[in-house]
Amino acid sequence: MLSLPNEGILQKKFRKNQEEKSKRTKKPIT
């Protein structure tokens, strides 16, 4: 299992990824 700090980092990376996609598709993050 991932440690909590690791979980937070993955969450941030995922969020950033979603934002990048949102910029490309011009859609808000759902």
Secondary structure, 3 states (H helix, E strand, C coil): CCCHHHHHHHHHHHHHHHHHHHHHHCCCCC
